[in-house]
Amino acid sequence: MENVLSLLGKHFSCPYCEREHYIPTREVLIQREALSRLPSFLSSLLEGKNVLLLCDHITYQVAGEKSEKLLKDTHNLSLQVLHPQGTSRVYAEEKYLRGILQKAEGQDMLVSVGAGTITDLGKYAAYKLHIPVISLPTAPSMNAYTSAVSAFLSGEGLKVTVPVNPPVGVLVDSKIISEAPLDLIKAGFADSLAKAFANADWKISSFLSGEMFCPLPLKIVTEIEAKFIRQGEKIVKRNEEVIVCLMEGLILGGFSMVIAGKSSPASGGEHLISHLLDMEAHKKGLAPYSYHGIQVGLGVLVSSRLYDILRTFSAGEVERRLKKRGVDYQERINFLAQEFPFIKKIFEKKIPLLKELPNKLPPLWEKVQEEVFPLLYPHKEIKEYLRRAECPLRFTEIGVDKALCKKAILQARFIRDRLTVLDLADELGILEEASSSIAC
């Protein structure tokens, strides 16, 4: 963590890909009672005095009210507390953005007080208005606190991930995040397990498409990950030291996306499964089945099992399976496009690469075996890590029945144009069978 913090606000040459990287975030402060330092933290980073404090009806009680009291004597404070619209909680949905944008107009900065929802909505609003954002996390629930993307449900019901500016600063009160709802802490832990699998997806995609891949994003999270990944029992007991390590891992995960210039180092096939579940819930007028990270953890179980199967394939087996397949992509996408018409154009961008797999993938398979598979945790280990942290191990535990579980695993690949293990598994003929037995 310390090495990365020395790079904040700087341009630097990467020792791995030899490109120049830049982390715009200038300061991260993690300590007990850090909230009391909020006024000086803002003043040290930004000159403006007009502040919009954004939270929801829950996070206002957790840290928003105290933030309001701390800032009212040092800054010109405006407060916006979001309340649920048609659901039990506030979720990251486009319908909340108009009000935030109106309230943030003319402000010098926006301070987001909350977890994933408030962070994503706040970053997007600040980006649209060209003002800086400061993040004050209330739970170690996901890695968006330092990322350069914002994820929310569009008015059409598509889970979108859009580029934004990362926060200028992140202020973490370790006491607050350690006392967060346990399900949010578990969500952050489960979300953190995606990194190895997302990087594997990204690396394979780079082999096939020629897109840039950099090893640095995964390397910066590996050291800190070792301090919490096997500590699930301590996490559920709210061990503050381990939870701080988890938070550091999530913060570094956000920086990994900034360094890469895309979400690929932290979001692969496992995230697409979570996104599709959110879309299905929204389509039915339901609240999300669970927190984002909890759903991602179940997606990681799927990805890890698929990669376990792929490990057993030789280049010859890959070639045989790809030659045997006869895929009508338009037919495959039509049934889902009836429910979500906007995804057809998204998936069509990926079709040319998929059609090239029979020629490109077999000659690269040895390279995949040597450089990609060693990055991964076996399915058995991932399941044990999640079990220790008392995270769900089956989709039915979060209210997703077997039919929807199978649908999410089979169809999630269609909602993004990037290549993931879900595409490889389907093209190699193992996804259908696996969808009936993995974590449902």
LOTOR-465078 format. One record per residue (C-alpha): residue number from 0; x, y, z. Coordinates in steps of 0.25 Angstrom, whole numbers. Each point is the difference from the previous one (the first is absolute). Layout:
N
+-----+-------+-------+-------+
: num :     x :     y :     z :
+-----+-------+-------+-------+
: NUM :     X :     Y :     Z :
...
+-----+-------+-------+-------+
//
This chain:
440
+-----+-------+-------+-------+
: num :     x :     y :     z :
+-----+-------+-------+-------+
:   0 :     0 :     0 :     0 :
:   1 :    11 :    10 :     4 :
:   2 :     7 :    -2 :   -14 :
:   3 :   -13 :     4 :    -7 :
:   4 :    -3 :    11 :     9 :
:   5 :    14 :     6 :    -4 :
:   6 :    -6 :     1 :   -15 :
:   7 :   -12 :     7 :     3 :
:   8 :    -2 :    13 :    -8 :
:   9 :    12 :    -4 :    -9 :
:  10 :     3 :    -5 :   -14 :
:  11 :    10 :   -11 :     0 :
:  12 :     6 :   -10 :   -10 :
:  13 :    -5 :   -14 :     2 :
:  14 :    12 :   -11 :     2 :
:  15 :    -9 :   -10 :    -6 :
:  16 :    -7 :     5 :   -12 :
:  17 :     9 :    12 :    -2 :
:  18 :   -12 :    10 :    -2 :
:  19 :    -2 :    12 :     9 :
:  20 :   -11 :    -1 :    10 :
:  21 :    -7 :    10 :     9 :
:  22 :    -8 :     0 :    13 :
:  23 :    -8 :    13 :     1 :
:  24 :    -3 :    -3 :    15 :
:  25 :     9 :     8 :     8 :
:  26 :    -3 :    -5 :    14 :
:  27 :    -5 :   -12 :     8 :
:  28 :    -1 :     1 :    15 :
:  29 :    -4 :   -13 :     8 :
:  30 :    -1 :     1 :    15 :
:  31 :    -9 :     0 :    12 :
:  32 :    -8 :    12 :     2 :
:  33 :     4 :     5 :   -14 :
:  34 :   -13 :     7 :    -1 :
:  35 :     4 :    10 :    10 :
:  36 :    10 :     5 :   -10 :
:  37 :   -10 :     2 :   -12 :
:  38 :     1 :    16 :     0 :
:  39 :    15 :     0 :     0 :
:  40 :     0 :   -12 :   -10 :
:  41 :    -8 :     8 :   -10 :
:  42 :     8 :    13 :     2 :
:  43 :    13 :    -7 :    -2 :
:  44 :    -5 :    -5 :   -14 :
:  45 :    -9 :    11 :    -5 :
:  46 :    -1 :    15 :     1 :
:  47 :   -15 :     1 :    -2 :
:  48 :   -10 :     2 :    11 :
:  49 :   -13 :    -4 :    -6 :
:  50 :    -3 :   -15 :     3 :
:  51 :   -11 :    -9 :    -3 :
:  52 :    -1 :   -11 :    10 :
:  53 :    -7 :   -12 :    -7 :
:  54 :    -5 :   -12 :     8 :
:  55 :   -13 :    -8 :     2 :
:  56 :    -9 :    -2 :    11 :
:  57 :     8 :   -11 :     6 :
:  58 :    14 :     6 :    -2 :
:  59 :    -4 :    13 :     6 :
:  60 :    -2 :    -7 :    13 :
:  61 :    13 :    -7 :    -1 :
:  62 :     9 :    11 :    -4 :
:  63 :    -7 :    11 :    -7 :
:  64 :    -6 :     7 :    12 :
:  65 :    13 :     1 :     6 :
:  66 :     7 :     5 :   -13 :
:  67 :   -11 :    11 :    -1 :
:  68 :     3 :     5 :    14 :
:  69 :    15 :    -1 :    -3 :
:  70 :    -1 :     8 :   -13 :
:  71 :   -10 :    11 :     4 :
:  72 :    10 :     9 :     6 :
:  73 :    11 :    -2 :   -10 :
:  74 :    -7 :    -1 :   -13 :
:  75 :   -13 :     5 :    -7 :
:  76 :    -7 :   -13 :     1 :
:  77 :   -12 :    -5 :    -8 :
:  78 :    -6 :   -14 :     4 :
:  79 :    -7 :   -10 :    -8 :
:  80 :    -6 :   -12 :     6 :
:  81 :    -5 :   -10 :   -10 :
:  82 :   -13 :    -8 :     4 :
:  83 :    -5 :   -13 :    -7 :
:  84 :    -9 :     2 :   -12 :
:  85 :    -9 :   -13 :    -1 :
:  86 :    10 :    -9 :     7 :
:  87 :     4 :    -2 :    15 :
:  88 :    14 :     5 :    -3 :
:  89 :     7 :    10 :    -9 :
:  90 :     7 :    -7 :   -12 :
:  91 :     9 :     5 :   -10 :
:  92 :   -10 :     3 :   -11 :
:  93 :    -1 :    11 :   -10 :
:  94 :   -13 :     6 :     6 :
:  95 :     8 :     6 :    12 :
:  96 :    10 :     8 :    -9 :
:  97 :    -9 :    12 :    -4 :
:  98 :    -2 :     4 :    14 :
:  99 :    15 :    -1 :     3 :
: 100 :     4 :     7 :   -12 :
: 101 :    -9 :    12 :     4 :
: 102 :     5 :     0 :    14 :
: 103 :    14 :     0 :    -4 :
: 104 :    -1 :    11 :   -10 :
: 105 :    10 :    11 :     4 :
: 106 :     7 :    -8 :    11 :
: 107 :    15 :     0 :     1 :
: 108 :     0 :   -15 :     4 :
: 109 :    -8 :   -12 :     3 :
: 110 :     2 :    -8 :    13 :
: 111 :    -7 :   -14 :    -2 :
: 112 :    -3 :    -7 :    14 :
: 113 :    -4 :   -14 :    -2 :
: 114 :     4 :   -13 :    -7 :
: 115 :    -2 :    -5 :   -14 :
: 116 :   -13 :     7 :    -4 :
: 117 :     4 :    14 :     5 :
: 118 :    14 :    -1 :    -5 :
: 119 :    -4 :    -4 :   -14 :
: 120 :   -11 :    11 :    -1 :
: 121 :     9 :    10 :     6 :
: 122 :    11 :    -2 :    -9 :
: 123 :    -8 :     0 :   -12 :
: 124 :    -7 :    13 :     4 :
: 125 :    13 :     7 :     3 :
: 126 :     6 :    -5 :   -13 :
: 127 :   -12 :     6 :    -8 :
: 128 :     2 :    13 :     7 :
: 129 :    15 :     1 :    -1 :
: 130 :     2 :     1 :    15 :
: 131 :     9 :    -9 :     9 :
: 132 :    -6 :   -10 :     9 :
: 133 :     5 :    -5 :    14 :
: 134 :    -4 :   -14 :     5 :
: 135 :    -4 :    -3 :    14 :
: 136 :    -2 :   -15 :     0 :
: 137 :   -10 :    -6 :    11 :
: 138 :     3 :   -15 :    -3 :
: 139 :    11 :    -8 :    -6 :
: 140 :   -10 :    -5 :   -11 :
: 141 :     6 :     2 :   -13 :
: 142 :    12 :     6 :    -8 :
: 143 :    -7 :    12 :    -6 :
: 144 :     5 :    10 :    10 :
: 145 :    13 :     2 :    -8 :
: 146 :    -4 :    -5 :   -14 :
: 147 :    -2 :     9 :   -12 :
: 148 :   -14 :    -7 :    -4 :
: 149 :   -14 :     1 :     5 :
: 150 :   -10 :   -11 :    -1 :
: 151 :   -15 :     2 :     1 :
: 152 :   -13 :    -5 :    -7 :
: 153 :    -4 :     9 :   -12 :
: 154 :   -14 :     4 :    -2 :
: 155 :    -1 :   -11 :   -10 :
: 156 :     4 :   -10 :    10 :
: 157 :    14 :    -3 :    -4 :
: 158 :    11 :    -1 :    10 :
: 159 :    10 :    10 :    -6 :
: 160 :    14 :     3 :     4 :
: 161 :     4 :    14 :    -4 :
: 162 :    14 :     7 :     1 :
: 163 :     1 :    11 :    10 :
: 164 :    11 :     7 :     8 :
: 165 :     5 :    -7 :    12 :
: 166 :    -1 :     7 :    14 :
: 167 :    10 :    11 :     3 :
: 168 :     1 :    -6 :    14 :
: 169 :    -6 :   -12 :     8 :
: 170 :    -2 :     1 :    15 :
: 171 :    -2 :   -13 :     8 :
: 172 :    -4 :    -1 :    14 :
: 173 :     4 :   -14 :     4 :
: 174 :   -10 :     0 :    12 :
: 175 :   -12 :     4 :    -9 :
: 176 :     4 :   -11 :   -11 :
: 177 :     2 :   -11 :    11 :
: 178 :   -14 :     3 :     6 :
: 179 :    -7 :     0 :   -14 :
: 180 :   -11 :   -11 :    -3 :
: 181 :     7 :   -13 :     0 :
: 182 :    -6 :    -3 :   -14 :
: 183 :     7 :    12 :    -6 :
: 184 :    13 :    -5 :     6 :
: 185 :    -2 :   -14 :    -6 :
: 186 :    -4 :     7 :   -13 :
: 187 :    14 :     7 :     0 :
: 188 :     7 :   -13 :     3 :
: 189 :    -7 :    -8 :   -11 :
: 190 :     2 :    12 :   -10 :
: 191 :    15 :     0 :     3 :
: 192 :     1 :   -15 :    -5 :
: 193 :    -3 :     4 :   -14 :
: 194 :    13 :     6 :    -3 :
: 195 :     8 :   -12 :    -4 :
: 196 :   -11 :    -5 :    -9 :
: 197 :    -3 :    14 :    -6 :
: 198 :    15 :     1 :    -3 :
: 199 :     0 :   -14 :    -6 :
: 200 :   -12 :     4 :    -9 :
: 201 :     7 :    13 :    -4 :
: 202 :    14 :    -7 :    -3 :
: 203 :    -7 :   -11 :    -9 :
: 204 :    -8 :    11 :    -7 :
: 205 :    14 :     8 :    -2 :
: 206 :     6 :   -13 :    -7 :
: 207 :   -12 :    -1 :    -9 :
: 208 :    -3 :    14 :    -4 :
: 209 :    13 :     7 :     2 :
: 210 :    -5 :    10 :    10 :
: 211 :     9 :     5 :    11 :
: 212 :     3 :    -8 :    12 :
: 213 :     8 :     5 :    12 :
: 214 :     4 :   -10 :    12 :
: 215 :     1 :    12 :    10 :
: 216 :   -15 :     1 :     3 :
: 217 :     0 :   -14 :     6 :
: 218 :    14 :     1 :     6 :
: 219 :    -4 :    12 :     9 :
: 220 :   -12 :    -8 :     6 :
: 221 :     7 :   -13 :     2 :
: 222 :     9 :     4 :    13 :
: 223 :   -12 :     6 :     7 :
: 224 :   -10 :   -11 :    -4 :
: 225 :     9 :   -11 :     7 :
: 226 :    -3 :     8 :    14 :
: 227 :   -15 :    -2 :    -1 :
: 228 :    -4 :   -11 :   -10 :
: 229 :     2 :   -12 :    10 :
: 230 :    -6 :     9 :    12 :
: 231 :   -15 :    -2 :    -3 :
: 232 :    -2 :    -4 :    15 :
: 233 :     6 :    13 :     5 :
: 234 :    -8 :     8 :   -10 :
: 235 :   -13 :    -5 :     5 :
: 236 :     5 :     3 :    14 :
: 237 :     2 :    14 :    -4 :
: 238 :    15 :     0 :     2 :
: 239 :     4 :    14 :    -3 :
: 240 :    14 :    -3 :    -5 :
: 241 :    -4 :   -10 :   -10 :
: 242 :   -12 :     9 :    -5 :
: 243 :    10 :    11 :    -2 :
: 244 :     8 :    -9 :    -8 :
: 245 :   -12 :    -4 :    -8 :
: 246 :    -3 :    15 :    -2 :
: 247 :    14 :     2 :    -5 :
: 248 :    -1 :   -11 :   -10 :
: 249 :   -13 :     6 :    -5 :
: 250 :     6 :    14 :    -1 :
: 251 :    12 :    -7 :    -8 :
: 252 :   -10 :    -7 :    -9 :
: 253 :    -6 :    13 :    -4 :
: 254 :    14 :     6 :    -3 :
: 255 :     2 :   -13 :    -8 :
: 256 :   -11 :     5 :   -10 :
: 257 :     5 :    14 :     0 :
: 258 :    14 :    -5 :    -4 :
: 259 :    -6 :    -9 :   -11 :
: 260 :    -9 :    10 :    -5 :
: 261 :   -12 :   -10 :     0 :
: 262 :    -7 :    -8 :    10 :
: 263 :     6 :   -13 :    -5 :
: 264 :    10 :    -3 :    11 :
: 265 :   -12 :     0 :    10 :
: 266 :   -12 :    -5 :    -8 :
: 267 :    -1 :   -12 :    -9 :
: 268 :   -10 :   -11 :    -2 :
: 269 :    -4 :     0 :    14 :
: 270 :    -5 :    14 :     0 :
: 271 :    -8 :    -2 :   -12 :
: 272 :    -8 :   -10 :     7 :
: 273 :    -3 :    10 :    12 :
: 274 :    -4 :    10 :   -11 :
: 275 :   -10 :    -9 :    -6 :
: 276 :    -6 :    -3 :    13 :
: 277 :    -2 :    15 :     3 :
: 278 :    -6 :     1 :   -14 :
: 279 :   -10 :   -11 :     2 :
: 280 :    -4 :     5 :    14 :
: 281 :    -2 :    14 :    -6 :
: 282 :    -8 :    -6 :   -12 :
: 283 :    -9 :    -7 :    11 :
: 284 :    -2 :    13 :     8 :
: 285 :     8 :    -7 :    11 :
: 286 :    12 :     5 :     9 :
: 287 :    13 :    -6 :    -3 :
: 288 :     1 :   -14 :     5 :
: 289 :    12 :     3 :     8 :
: 290 :    12 :    10 :     2 :
: 291 :     9 :     1 :   -13 :
: 292 :    12 :    -7 :     7 :
: 293 :    -9 :   -11 :     5 :
: 294 :    -5 :    -3 :   -14 :
: 295 :    15 :     2 :    -5 :
: 296 :     4 :   -11 :    10 :
: 297 :    -9 :   -10 :    -6 :
: 298 :     4 :     4 :   -14 :
: 299 :    15 :    -3 :     5 :
: 300 :    -5 :   -14 :     3 :
: 301 :    -5 :    -1 :   -14 :
: 302 :    13 :     5 :    -6 :
: 303 :     9 :    -8 :     9 :
: 304 :    -7 :   -13 :    -4 :
: 305 :     0 :     3 :   -15 :
: 306 :    15 :     3 :     1 :
: 307 :     3 :   -13 :     7 :
: 308 :    -7 :    -7 :   -11 :
: 309 :     8 :     8 :   -11 :
: 310 :    13 :    -4 :     7 :
: 311 :    -2 :   -14 :    -4 :
: 312 :    -1 :     3 :   -14 :
: 313 :    12 :    -2 :   -10 :
: 314 :     2 :     9 :   -12 :
: 315 :    -5 :   -12 :    -9 :
: 316 :   -13 :    -1 :     9 :
: 317 :    -2 :    15 :    -2 :
: 318 :     1 :    -1 :   -15 :
: 319 :    -9 :   -12 :    -1 :
: 320 :   -11 :     6 :     8 :
: 321 :     1 :    14 :    -8 :
: 322 :    -1 :    -7 :   -13 :
: 323 :   -12 :    -9 :     5 :
: 324 :    -8 :    12 :     4 :
: 325 :   -10 :     7 :   -10 :
: 326 :    -5 :    12 :     6 :
: 327 :   -11 :     9 :    -5 :
: 328 :     3 :    13 :     8 :
: 329 :   -12 :     7 :    -5 :
: 330 :    -9 :   -11 :     5 :
: 331 :     7 :    -1 :    13 :
: 332 :    -2 :    15 :     3 :
: 333 :   -14 :     2 :    -5 :
: 334 :    -7 :    -7 :    12 :
: 335 :     7 :    10 :     9 :
: 336 :    -1 :    12 :    -9 :
: 337 :   -15 :    -2 :     1 :
: 338 :     1 :     3 :    15 :
: 339 :    11 :    10 :    -1 :
: 340 :     0 :     6 :   -14 :
: 341 :    12 :     9 :     2 :
: 342 :    10 :   -11 :     3 :
: 343 :     0 :    -6 :   -14 :
: 344 :     9 :    11 :    -6 :
: 345 :    10 :    -2 :    12 :
: 346 :     2 :   -15 :    -2 :
: 347 :     1 :     2 :   -15 :
: 348 :    13 :     7 :     2 :
: 349 :     6 :   -12 :     6 :
: 350 :    -5 :   -10 :   -11 :
: 351 :    12 :     3 :   -10 :
: 352 :    10 :    -5 :    12 :
: 353 :    -8 :   -12 :     3 :
: 354 :     0 :    -4 :   -15 :
: 355 :    15 :     0 :     1 :
: 356 :     1 :    -9 :    12 :
: 357 :     2 :   -13 :    -8 :
: 358 :    12 :     6 :    -7 :
: 359 :     6 :     8 :    11 :
: 360 :    -3 :    -7 :    13 :
: 361 :     7 :   -14 :    -2 :
: 362 :    14 :     6 :    -4 :
: 363 :    -1 :     9 :    13 :
: 364 :    -5 :   -11 :     9 :
: 365 :    14 :    -4 :     6 :
: 366 :     2 :    15 :     3 :
: 367 :   -13 :     0 :     7 :
: 368 :     4 :   -12 :     8 :
: 369 :    14 :     6 :     4 :
: 370 :    -4 :    15 :     2 :
: 371 :   -15 :     0 :     4 :
: 372 :    -4 :   -12 :     8 :
: 373 :    11 :     2 :    11 :
: 374 :    -7 :    13 :     3 :
: 375 :   -12 :    -7 :     5 :
: 376 :    -5 :    -6 :    13 :
: 377 :    -7 :   -14 :    -2 :
: 378 :   -15 :    -1 :     2 :
: 379 :     2 :    -8 :    13 :
: 380 :     8 :    11 :     6 :
: 381 :    -9 :    12 :    -4 :
: 382 :   -12 :    -8 :     6 :
: 383 :     8 :    -2 :    13 :
: 384 :     3 :    15 :     1 :
: 385 :   -14 :     4 :    -2 :
: 386 :    -5 :   -11 :    10 :
: 387 :    10 :     6 :    11 :
: 388 :    -6 :    14 :    -2 :
: 389 :   -14 :    -6 :     0 :
: 390 :    -4 :     5 :   -14 :
: 391 :   -10 :    -7 :    -8 :
: 392 :     5 :   -12 :    -8 :
: 393 :   -13 :    -2 :    -8 :
: 394 :    -9 :     9 :    -8 :
: 395 :   -12 :    -5 :     7 :
: 396 :     5 :     6 :    13 :
: 397 :    -3 :    14 :    -6 :
: 398 :   -13 :    -4 :    -6 :
: 399 :     4 :    -3 :   -14 :
: 400 :    -6 :   -13 :    -4 :
: 401 :     7 :   -11 :    -8 :
: 402 :    -7 :     5 :   -13 :
: 403 :     5 :    14 :     1 :
: 404 :    14 :    -5 :     5 :
: 405 :     1 :    -8 :   -13 :
: 406 :    -5 :    12 :    -8 :
: 407 :    10 :    10 :     6 :
: 408 :    12 :   -10 :    -2 :
: 409 :    -4 :    -2 :   -14 :
: 410 :    -4 :    13 :    -5 :
: 411 :     9 :    10 :     8 :
: 412 :    10 :    -1 :   -11 :
: 413 :    -9 :     8 :    -9 :
: 414 :    -1 :    13 :     8 :
: 415 :    14 :     5 :    -3 :
: 416 :    10 :     0 :   -12 :
: 417 :    12 :    -5 :     7 :
: 418 :     5 :   -14 :     0 :
: 419 :    -1 :    -8 :    14 :
: 420 :     0 :   -14 :     4 :
: 421 :   -15 :    -1 :    -2 :
: 422 :     3 :     1 :   -15 :
: 423 :    11 :   -10 :     0 :
: 424 :    -8 :   -10 :     8 :
: 425 :   -12 :     2 :   -10 :
: 426 :     8 :    -1 :   -12 :
: 427 :     7 :   -12 :     5 :
: 428 :   -13 :    -7 :     3 :
: 429 :     1 :    -1 :    15 :
: 430 :    -9 :    12 :     5 :
: 431 :   -13 :    -7 :    -2 :
: 432 :     3 :   -12 :     8 :
: 433 :     8 :     8 :    11 :
: 434 :   -12 :     9 :     2 :
: 435 :    -8 :   -11 :     5 :
: 436 :     9 :    -4 :    11 :
: 437 :     8 :    13 :     4 :
: 438 :    -5 :     7 :    13 :
: 439 :   -15 :    -1 :    -4 :
+-----+-------+-------+-------+
//
